[in-house]
Amino acid sequence: MPTDADLFLAAETVRQKAHAPYSGFAVGAAILADDGKVYAGCNVENAAYPIGNCAEASAIAAMIAGGGRRIARIYVTGPGVAPVTPCGGCRQRLREFADNDVMVISHGVAGQPLYQTLGQLLPYSFGPDYLGR
Ligand code: THU
C-alpha cells in the first residue's frame, strides 16, 4: 500500500510538470484511490484565466480515466511554507469522490504538512447522497 511518502513523491514529481506561467504557483496532487493505485495531476493554466485547471481536478480526471472510482487519501503539494489547501471549488470536486473522513494532506513544501479530513475542510457539504447517489 502506498505510504504518505509515496504520495508526497508522486505529487512533487507531477508538480514539476505544472503549466503555471501566469501565477508561477505550481501545484501537484496525488490521489490514493480505491483500487490501490496512485493518480497524480498538476495545475494547467490558460491565457483565458478562468478555464485553467487545478491540480486536484487533474488528479481526479486521471483517477477516473485510469479506472479508480473513489478517493482514499489525497496529498497536495505547492510552493512556500503555508500548507497548500485545496481551493473551495476543489473541495467540492473532492466531495464527489471522497467520504468526509478522507484525509487531505496539504503541504507547502518549505513547511510542514497539514492533515485535515475533507469534512473539516468542507463542513455541512452538499454531495451525491442528497441526490440519492
Ligand atoms: N491551485 C491548485 O492547483 N490547487 C490548489 O489547491 C490551489 C491553487 C492552482 C490554481 C492556479 O493555477 C494556481 O494554483 C494559483 O492559484
Backbone and ligand atoms as CSV (ligand in chain L), in Angstrom:
chain,resi,resn,atom,element,x,y,z
A,1,MET,N,N,0.860,-1.203,0.000
A,1,MET,CA,C,0.000,0.000,0.000
A,1,MET,C,C,0.892,1.248,0.000
A,2,PRO,N,N,0.645,2.183,-0.907
A,2,PRO,CA,C,1.465,3.404,-0.938
A,2,PRO,C,C,1.377,4.187,0.374
A,3,THR,N,N,2.509,4.692,0.793
A,3,THR,CA,C,2.590,5.487,2.026
A,3,THR,C,C,2.440,6.975,1.711
A,4,ASP,N,N,2.373,7.793,2.767
A,4,ASP,CA,C,2.334,9.242,2.553
A,4,ASP,C,C,3.612,9.729,1.874
A,5,ALA,N,N,4.717,9.069,2.150
A,5,ALA,CA,C,5.969,9.444,1.478
A,5,ALA,C,C,5.869,9.181,-0.028
A,6,ASP,N,N,5.207,8.075,-0.382
A,6,ASP,CA,C,4.994,7.776,-1.811
A,6,ASP,C,C,4.087,8.833,-2.445
A,7,LEU,N,N,3.046,9.223,-1.720
A,7,LEU,CA,C,2.112,10.225,-2.261
A,7,LEU,C,C,2.806,11.579,-2.407
A,8,PHE,N,N,3.610,11.929,-1.420
A,8,PHE,CA,C,4.378,13.183,-1.499
A,8,PHE,C,C,5.281,13.177,-2.742
A,9,LEU,N,N,5.967,12.067,-2.946
A,9,LEU,CA,C,6.870,11.968,-4.096
A,9,LEU,C,C,6.102,12.074,-5.417
A,10,ALA,N,N,4.953,11.418,-5.478
A,10,ALA,CA,C,4.142,11.471,-6.704
A,10,ALA,C,C,3.646,12.892,-6.959
A,11,ALA,N,N,3.219,13.579,-5.892
A,11,ALA,CA,C,2.735,14.960,-6.051
A,11,ALA,C,C,3.876,15.884,-6.463
A,12,GLU,N,N,5.026,15.703,-5.869
A,12,GLU,CA,C,6.163,16.557,-6.203
A,12,GLU,C,C,6.693,16.294,-7.614
A,13,THR,N,N,6.624,15.036,-8.034
A,13,THR,CA,C,7.097,14.690,-9.384
A,13,THR,C,C,6.208,15.324,-10.443
A,14,VAL,N,N,4.895,15.219,-10.247
A,14,VAL,CA,C,3.987,15.787,-11.247
A,14,VAL,C,C,3.981,17.312,-11.162
A,15,ARG,N,N,4.239,17.859,-9.986
A,15,ARG,CA,C,4.264,19.326,-9.825
A,15,ARG,C,C,5.319,19.964,-10.723
A,16,GLN,N,N,6.403,19.231,-10.958
A,16,GLN,CA,C,7.459,19.762,-11.835
A,16,GLN,C,C,6.954,19.949,-13.265
A,17,LYS,N,N,5.832,19.292,-13.592
A,17,LYS,CA,C,5.283,19.362,-14.954
A,17,LYS,C,C,4.152,20.377,-15.069
A,18,ALA,N,N,3.850,21.073,-13.986
A,18,ALA,CA,C,2.729,22.016,-13.999
A,18,ALA,C,C,2.899,23.059,-15.105
A,19,HIS,N,N,1.762,23.469,-15.648
A,19,HIS,CA,C,1.761,24.587,-16.606
A,19,HIS,C,C,1.163,25.782,-15.860
A,20,ALA,N,N,2.047,26.568,-15.279
A,20,ALA,CA,C,1.597,27.686,-14.431
A,20,ALA,C,C,2.374,28.956,-14.752
A,21,PRO,N,N,2.365,29.366,-16.041
A,21,PRO,CA,C,3.168,30.530,-16.429
A,21,PRO,C,C,2.602,31.848,-15.915
A,22,TYR,N,N,1.320,31.870,-15.552
A,22,TYR,CA,C,0.690,33.134,-15.155
A,22,TYR,C,C,0.829,33.388,-13.666
A,23,SER,N,N,0.591,32.357,-12.870
A,23,SER,CA,C,0.704,32.535,-11.418
A,23,SER,C,C,2.111,32.221,-10.931
A,24,GLY,N,N,2.829,31.377,-11.666
A,24,GLY,CA,C,4.124,30.905,-11.179
A,24,GLY,C,C,3.984,30.018,-9.955
A,25,PHE,N,N,2.769,29.540,-9.711
A,25,PHE,CA,C,2.457,28.764,-8.499
A,25,PHE,C,C,2.142,27.335,-8.929
A,26,ALA,N,N,3.144,26.493,-8.943
A,26,ALA,CA,C,2.992,25.103,-9.408
A,26,ALA,C,C,2.466,24.235,-8.272
A,27,VAL,N,N,1.420,23.472,-8.579
A,27,VAL,CA,C,0.779,22.606,-7.584
A,27,VAL,C,C,0.751,21.176,-8.116
A,28,GLY,N,N,0.957,20.236,-7.219
A,28,GLY,CA,C,0.834,18.811,-7.549
A,28,GLY,C,C,-0.151,18.153,-6.608
A,29,ALA,N,N,-0.851,17.151,-7.114
A,29,ALA,CA,C,-1.788,16.397,-6.268
A,29,ALA,C,C,-1.645,14.921,-6.586
A,30,ALA,N,N,-1.657,14.099,-5.551
A,30,ALA,CA,C,-1.583,12.651,-5.729
A,30,ALA,C,C,-2.704,12.001,-4.935
A,31,ILE,N,N,-3.538,11.266,-5.641
A,31,ILE,CA,C,-4.680,10.567,-5.039
A,31,ILE,C,C,-4.341,9.097,-4.873
A,32,LEU,N,N,-4.551,8.584,-3.666
A,32,LEU,CA,C,-4.581,7.129,-3.477
A,32,LEU,C,C,-6.032,6.720,-3.662
A,33,ALA,N,N,-6.286,5.882,-4.647
A,33,ALA,CA,C,-7.665,5.521,-4.986
A,33,ALA,C,C,-8.043,4.164,-4.401
A,34,ASP,N,N,-9.309,3.836,-4.559
A,34,ASP,CA,C,-9.842,2.586,-4.001
A,34,ASP,C,C,-9.256,1.350,-4.676
A,35,ASP,N,N,-8.630,1.509,-5.824
A,35,ASP,CA,C,-8.002,0.365,-6.490
A,35,ASP,C,C,-6.548,0.176,-6.050
A,36,GLY,N,N,-6.110,0.985,-5.072
A,36,GLY,CA,C,-4.744,0.852,-4.551
A,36,GLY,C,C,-3.700,1.590,-5.364
A,37,LYS,N,N,-4.149,2.216,-6.467
A,37,LYS,CA,C,-3.202,2.935,-7.327
A,37,LYS,C,C,-3.136,4.416,-6.954
A,38,VAL,N,N,-2.046,5.037,-7.382
A,38,VAL,CA,C,-1.842,6.473,-7.161
A,38,VAL,C,C,-2.043,7.196,-8.490
A,39,TYR,N,N,-2.903,8.219,-8.449
A,39,TYR,CA,C,-3.175,9.026,-9.637
A,39,TYR,C,C,-2.761,10.466,-9.345
A,40,ALA,N,N,-1.947,11.021,-10.230
A,40,ALA,CA,C,-1.374,12.343,-9.979
A,40,ALA,C,C,-1.825,13.340,-11.032
A,41,GLY,N,N,-1.831,14.608,-10.642
A,41,GLY,CA,C,-2.163,15.679,-11.577
A,41,GLY,C,C,-1.568,16.992,-11.114
A,42,CYS,N,N,-1.391,17.897,-12.069
A,42,CYS,CA,C,-0.827,19.219,-11.771
A,42,CYS,C,C,-1.785,20.292,-12.283
A,43,ASN,N,N,-1.536,21.536,-11.864
A,43,ASN,CA,C,-2.371,22.611,-12.400
A,43,ASN,C,C,-1.967,22.917,-13.840
A,44,VAL,N,N,-2.982,23.260,-14.620
A,44,VAL,CA,C,-2.806,23.562,-16.046
A,44,VAL,C,C,-3.514,24.882,-16.310
A,45,GLU,N,N,-2.736,25.955,-16.354
A,45,GLU,CA,C,-3.326,27.281,-16.528
A,45,GLU,C,C,-3.557,27.584,-18.005
A,46,ASN,N,N,-4.289,28.678,-18.241
A,46,ASN,CA,C,-4.654,29.058,-19.595
A,46,ASN,C,C,-4.613,30.581,-19.693
A,47,ALA,N,N,-4.284,31.080,-20.887
A,47,ALA,CA,C,-4.278,32.526,-21.100
A,47,ALA,C,C,-5.655,33.128,-20.809
A,48,ALA,N,N,-6.689,32.354,-21.027
A,48,ALA,CA,C,-8.035,32.739,-20.570
A,48,ALA,C,C,-8.151,32.221,-19.139
A,49,TYR,N,N,-7.756,33.036,-18.198
A,49,TYR,CA,C,-7.503,32.595,-16.821
A,49,TYR,C,C,-8.551,31.662,-16.208
A,50,PRO,N,N,-9.847,31.970,-16.319
A,50,PRO,CA,C,-10.814,31.166,-15.550
A,50,PRO,C,C,-10.915,29.718,-15.986
A,51,ILE,N,N,-10.437,29.366,-17.156
A,51,ILE,CA,C,-10.605,27.978,-17.592
A,51,ILE,C,C,-9.412,27.098,-17.234
A,52,GLY,N,N,-8.454,27.633,-16.491
A,52,GLY,CA,C,-7.357,26.798,-16.023
A,52,GLY,C,C,-7.852,25.724,-15.073
A,53,ASN,N,N,-7.088,24.636,-14.981
A,53,ASN,CA,C,-7.439,23.527,-14.086
A,53,ASN,C,C,-6.519,23.498,-12.876
A,54,CYS,N,N,-7.098,23.216,-11.723
A,54,CYS,CA,C,-6.309,22.964,-10.521
A,54,CYS,C,C,-5.716,21.555,-10.552
A,55,ALA,N,N,-4.673,21.381,-9.761
A,55,ALA,CA,C,-4.013,20.078,-9.682
A,55,ALA,C,C,-4.967,18.984,-9.218
A,56,GLU,N,N,-5.834,19.326,-8.266
A,56,GLU,CA,C,-6.770,18.321,-7.746
A,56,GLU,C,C,-7.720,17.846,-8.843
A,57,ALA,N,N,-8.185,18.793,-9.665
A,57,ALA,CA,C,-9.093,18.430,-10.757
A,57,ALA,C,C,-8.377,17.528,-11.755
A,58,SER,N,N,-7.101,17.828,-12.022
A,58,SER,CA,C,-6.331,16.988,-12.945
A,58,SER,C,C,-6.147,15.586,-12.380
A,59,ALA,N,N,-5.891,15.498,-11.077
A,59,ALA,CA,C,-5.690,14.185,-10.450
A,59,ALA,C,C,-6.992,13.382,-10.440
A,60,ILE,N,N,-8.096,14.060,-10.204
A,60,ILE,CA,C,-9.395,13.362,-10.255
A,60,ILE,C,C,-9.645,12.835,-11.666
A,61,ALA,N,N,-9.355,13.651,-12.678
A,61,ALA,CA,C,-9.548,13.206,-14.063
A,61,ALA,C,C,-8.675,11.989,-14.366
A,62,ALA,N,N,-7.437,12.005,-13.870
A,62,ALA,CA,C,-6.542,10.862,-14.090
A,62,ALA,C,C,-7.099,9.618,-13.399
A,63,MET,N,N,-7.639,9.803,-12.193
A,63,MET,CA,C,-8.199,8.657,-11.465
A,63,MET,C,C,-9.367,8.039,-12.229
A,64,ILE,N,N,-10.282,8.878,-12.654
A,64,ILE,CA,C,-11.461,8.344,-13.341
A,64,ILE,C,C,-11.058,7.689,-14.664
A,65,ALA,N,N,-10.170,8.338,-15.398
A,65,ALA,CA,C,-9.738,7.757,-16.678
A,65,ALA,C,C,-8.962,6.462,-16.476
A,66,GLY,N,N,-8.288,6.362,-15.330
A,66,GLY,CA,C,-7.474,5.175,-15.058
A,66,GLY,C,C,-8.229,4.028,-14.430
A,67,GLY,N,N,-9.491,4.260,-14.087
A,67,GLY,CA,C,-10.302,3.167,-13.558
A,67,GLY,C,C,-10.568,3.235,-12.063
A,68,GLY,N,N,-9.934,4.178,-11.356
A,68,GLY,CA,C,-10.251,4.360,-9.944
A,68,GLY,C,C,-11.618,5.015,-9.817
A,69,ARG,N,N,-12.313,4.734,-8.731
A,69,ARG,CA,C,-13.659,5.300,-8.568
A,69,ARG,C,C,-13.788,6.182,-7.334
A,70,ARG,N,N,-13.046,5.845,-6.265
A,70,ARG,CA,C,-13.172,6.586,-5.009
A,70,ARG,C,C,-11.799,7.020,-4.506
A,71,ILE,N,N,-11.780,8.158,-3.815
A,71,ILE,CA,C,-10.549,8.686,-3.234
A,71,ILE,C,C,-10.399,8.154,-1.810
A,72,ALA,N,N,-9.267,7.518,-1.525
A,72,ALA,CA,C,-8.991,7.027,-0.170
A,72,ALA,C,C,-8.156,8.033,0.626
A,73,ARG,N,N,-7.361,8.821,-0.088
A,73,ARG,CA,C,-6.431,9.763,0.530
A,73,ARG,C,C,-5.906,10.682,-0.569
A,74,ILE,N,N,-5.587,11.930,-0.221
A,74,ILE,CA,C,-5.009,12.817,-1.232
A,74,ILE,C,C,-3.938,13.686,-0.599
A,75,TYR,N,N,-2.864,13.876,-1.342
A,75,TYR,CA,C,-1.723,14.681,-0.907
A,75,TYR,C,C,-1.538,15.805,-1.923
A,76,VAL,N,N,-1.530,17.052,-1.437
A,76,VAL,CA,C,-1.372,18.221,-2.312
A,76,VAL,C,C,-0.092,18.952,-1.934
A,77,THR,N,N,0.728,19.256,-2.929
A,77,THR,CA,C,1.964,19.995,-2.657
A,77,THR,C,C,2.029,21.271,-3.498
A,78,GLY,N,N,2.696,22.267,-2.932
A,78,GLY,CA,C,2.892,23.525,-3.636
A,78,GLY,C,C,4.050,24.273,-3.008
A,79,PRO,N,N,4.328,25.452,-3.543
A,79,PRO,CA,C,5.474,26.220,-3.051
A,79,PRO,C,C,5.194,26.894,-1.706
A,80,GLY,N,N,6.241,27.323,-1.064
A,80,GLY,CA,C,6.101,28.143,0.133
A,80,GLY,C,C,6.006,27.347,1.415
A,81,VAL,N,N,5.779,28.078,2.482
A,81,VAL,CA,C,5.738,27.491,3.830
A,81,VAL,C,C,4.309,27.100,4.224
A,82,ALA,N,N,3.342,27.917,3.828
A,82,ALA,CA,C,1.954,27.657,4.230
A,82,ALA,C,C,1.418,26.414,3.523
A,83,PRO,N,N,0.643,25.595,4.225
A,83,PRO,CA,C,0.045,24.418,3.579
A,83,PRO,C,C,-0.804,24.838,2.382
A,84,VAL,N,N,-0.625,24.164,1.253
A,84,VAL,CA,C,-1.414,24.479,0.059
A,84,VAL,C,C,-2.699,23.659,0.131
A,85,THR,N,N,-3.717,24.277,0.692
A,85,THR,CA,C,-5.004,23.599,0.855
A,85,THR,C,C,-5.833,23.741,-0.417
A,86,PRO,N,N,-6.653,22.739,-0.712
A,86,PRO,CA,C,-7.489,22.817,-1.922
A,86,PRO,C,C,-8.404,24.030,-1.890
A,87,CYS,N,N,-8.580,24.655,-3.055
A,87,CYS,CA,C,-9.500,25.797,-3.151
A,87,CYS,C,C,-10.928,25.313,-2.887
A,88,GLY,N,N,-11.830,26.255,-2.711
A,88,GLY,CA,C,-13.215,25.896,-2.406
A,88,GLY,C,C,-13.838,24.996,-3.464
A,89,GLY,N,N,-13.595,25.351,-4.726
A,89,GLY,CA,C,-14.154,24.532,-5.808
A,89,GLY,C,C,-13.623,23.115,-5.782
A,90,CYS,N,N,-12.343,22.973,-5.483
A,90,CYS,CA,C,-11.746,21.632,-5.463
A,90,CYS,C,C,-12.212,20.831,-4.250
A,91,ARG,N,N,-12.512,21.493,-3.145
A,91,ARG,CA,C,-13.080,20.761,-2.001
A,91,ARG,C,C,-14.394,20.101,-2.433
A,92,GLN,N,N,-15.176,20.840,-3.195
A,92,GLN,CA,C,-16.431,20.261,-3.692
A,92,GLN,C,C,-16.161,19.172,-4.722
A,93,ARG,N,N,-15.166,19.337,-5.556
A,93,ARG,CA,C,-14.815,18.274,-6.514
A,93,ARG,C,C,-14.414,17.004,-5.779
A,94,LEU,N,N,-13.640,17.173,-4.719
A,94,LEU,CA,C,-13.216,16.006,-3.934
A,94,LEU,C,C,-14.420,15.330,-3.291
A,95,ARG,N,N,-15.379,16.155,-2.855
A,95,ARG,CA,C,-16.578,15.638,-2.169
A,95,ARG,C,C,-17.334,14.632,-3.021
A,96,GLU,N,N,-17.244,14.799,-4.326
A,96,GLU,CA,C,-17.941,13.893,-5.235
A,96,GLU,C,C,-17.395,12.469,-5.134
A,97,PHE,N,N,-16.102,12.359,-4.804
A,97,PHE,CA,C,-15.430,11.056,-4.869
A,97,PHE,C,C,-14.824,10.608,-3.548
A,98,ALA,N,N,-15.021,11.393,-2.496
A,98,ALA,CA,C,-14.392,11.081,-1.206
A,98,ALA,C,C,-15.406,11.218,-0.077
A,99,ASP,N,N,-15.288,10.337,0.915
A,99,ASP,CA,C,-16.114,10.451,2.121
A,99,ASP,C,C,-15.549,11.560,3.012
A,100,ASN,N,N,-16.365,11.987,3.972
A,100,ASN,CA,C,-15.953,13.095,4.848
A,100,ASN,C,C,-14.738,12.762,5.709
A,101,ASP,N,N,-14.491,11.468,5.949
A,101,ASP,CA,C,-13.346,11.106,6.798
A,101,ASP,C,C,-12.050,10.897,6.015
A,102,VAL,N,N,-12.085,11.151,4.722
A,102,VAL,CA,C,-10.866,11.003,3.907
A,102,VAL,C,C,-9.845,12.072,4.298
A,103,MET,N,N,-8.593,11.657,4.448
A,103,MET,CA,C,-7.532,12.577,4.848
A,103,MET,C,C,-7.027,13.371,3.645
A,104,VAL,N,N,-6.988,14.680,3.822
A,104,VAL,CA,C,-6.440,15.588,2.807
A,104,VAL,C,C,-5.164,16.172,3.408
A,105,ILE,N,N,-4.052,15.881,2.805
A,105,ILE,CA,C,-2.767,16.360,3.318
A,105,ILE,C,C,-2.316,17.522,2.437
A,106,SER,N,N,-2.168,18.681,3.050
A,106,SER,CA,C,-1.821,19.910,2.327
A,106,SER,C,C,-0.423,20.329,2.743
A,107,HIS,N,N,0.430,20.550,1.766
A,107,HIS,CA,C,1.842,20.763,2.101
A,107,HIS,C,C,2.465,21.848,1.238
A,108,GLY,N,N,2.826,22.973,1.835
A,108,GLY,CA,C,3.753,23.902,1.209
A,108,GLY,C,C,5.130,23.350,1.520
A,109,VAL,N,N,5.860,22.993,0.476
A,109,VAL,CA,C,6.998,22.090,0.682
A,109,VAL,C,C,8.149,22.702,1.491
A,110,ALA,N,N,8.117,24.020,1.694
A,110,ALA,CA,C,9.127,24.630,2.571
A,110,ALA,C,C,8.689,24.576,4.037
A,111,GLY,N,N,7.483,24.066,4.271
A,111,GLY,CA,C,6.957,23.987,5.632
A,111,GLY,C,C,6.560,22.569,5.999
A,112,GLN,N,N,5.598,22.476,6.898
A,112,GLN,CA,C,5.155,21.170,7.390
A,112,GLN,C,C,3.792,20.809,6.799
A,113,PRO,N,N,3.530,19.512,6.597
A,113,PRO,CA,C,2.224,19.109,6.081
A,113,PRO,C,C,1.111,19.305,7.110
A,114,LEU,N,N,-0.058,19.659,6.599
A,114,LEU,CA,C,-1.256,19.814,7.427
A,114,LEU,C,C,-2.197,18.655,7.107
A,115,TYR,N,N,-2.632,17.948,8.142
A,115,TYR,CA,C,-3.548,16.818,7.974
A,115,TYR,C,C,-4.944,17.252,8.406
A,116,GLN,N,N,-5.877,17.220,7.456
A,116,GLN,CA,C,-7.263,17.561,7.757
A,116,GLN,C,C,-8.161,16.604,6.986
A,117,THR,N,N,-9.305,16.262,7.576
A,117,THR,CA,C,-10.250,15.455,6.796
A,117,THR,C,C,-11.015,16.365,5.848
A,118,LEU,N,N,-11.592,15.737,4.827
A,118,LEU,CA,C,-12.415,16.525,3.902
A,118,LEU,C,C,-13.566,17.180,4.655
A,119,GLY,N,N,-14.126,16.478,5.640
A,119,GLY,CA,C,-15.219,17.040,6.427
A,119,GLY,C,C,-14.800,18.284,7.200
A,120,GLN,N,N,-13.548,18.337,7.621
A,120,GLN,CA,C,-13.052,19.537,8.300
A,120,GLN,C,C,-12.898,20.695,7.313
A,121,LEU,N,N,-12.439,20.375,6.114
A,121,LEU,CA,C,-12.208,21.417,5.105
A,121,LEU,C,C,-13.506,21.910,4.479
A,122,LEU,N,N,-14.510,21.019,4.448
A,122,LEU,CA,C,-15.782,21.361,3.788
A,122,LEU,C,C,-16.941,20.858,4.653
A,123,PRO,N,N,-17.183,21.548,5.779
A,123,PRO,CA,C,-18.251,21.091,6.673
A,123,PRO,C,C,-19.644,21.342,6.083
A,124,TYR,N,N,-20.604,20.550,6.538
A,124,TYR,CA,C,-22.003,20.698,6.118
A,124,TYR,C,C,-22.122,20.730,4.593
A,125,SER,N,N,-21.377,19.857,3.940
A,125,SER,CA,C,-21.303,19.930,2.480
A,125,SER,C,C,-22.486,19.257,1.798
A,126,PHE,N,N,-22.705,19.683,0.599
A,126,PHE,CA,C,-23.716,19.090,-0.282
A,126,PHE,C,C,-23.015,18.075,-1.169
A,127,GLY,N,N,-23.563,16.859,-1.219
A,127,GLY,CA,C,-22.897,15.831,-2.008
A,127,GLY,C,C,-23.856,14.901,-2.705
A,128,PRO,N,N,-23.308,13.862,-3.321
A,128,PRO,CA,C,-24.115,12.935,-4.121
A,128,PRO,C,C,-25.250,12.295,-3.335
A,129,ASP,N,N,-25.049,12.136,-2.025
A,129,ASP,CA,C,-26.070,11.499,-1.188
A,129,ASP,C,C,-27.379,12.287,-1.188
A,130,TYR,N,N,-27.283,13.615,-1.375
A,130,TYR,CA,C,-28.500,14.431,-1.408
A,130,TYR,C,C,-29.353,14.082,-2.614
A,131,LEU,N,N,-28.708,13.547,-3.629
A,131,LEU,CA,C,-29.422,13.209,-4.861
A,131,LEU,C,C,-29.644,11.709,-4.958
A,132,GLY,N,N,-29.512,11.042,-3.826
A,132,GLY,CA,C,-29.786,9.615,-3.777
A,132,GLY,C,C,-28.700,8.759,-4.380
A,133,ARG,N,N,-27.486,9.327,-4.480
A,133,ARG,CA,C,-26.374,8.558,-5.051
A,133,ARG,C,C,-25.330,8.262,-4.009
L,1,THU,N1,N,-4.113,25.764,-7.422
L,1,THU,C1,C,-4.231,24.407,-7.468
L,1,THU,O1,O,-3.934,23.782,-8.490
L,1,THU,N2,N,-4.659,23.767,-6.360
L,1,THU,C2,C,-4.870,24.359,-5.154
L,1,THU,O2,O,-5.191,23.667,-4.212
L,1,THU,C3,C,-4.698,25.807,-5.006
L,1,THU,C4,C,-4.470,26.554,-6.262
L,1,THU,C5,C,-3.598,26.448,-8.597
L,1,THU,C6,C,-4.593,27.216,-9.401
L,1,THU,C7,C,-3.704,28.192,-10.126
L,1,THU,O3,O,-3.161,27.569,-11.283
L,1,THU,C8,C,-2.580,28.449,-9.153
L,1,THU,O4,O,-2.613,27.385,-8.219
L,1,THU,C9,C,-2.687,29.772,-8.424
L,1,THU,O5,O,-3.934,29.922,-7.845
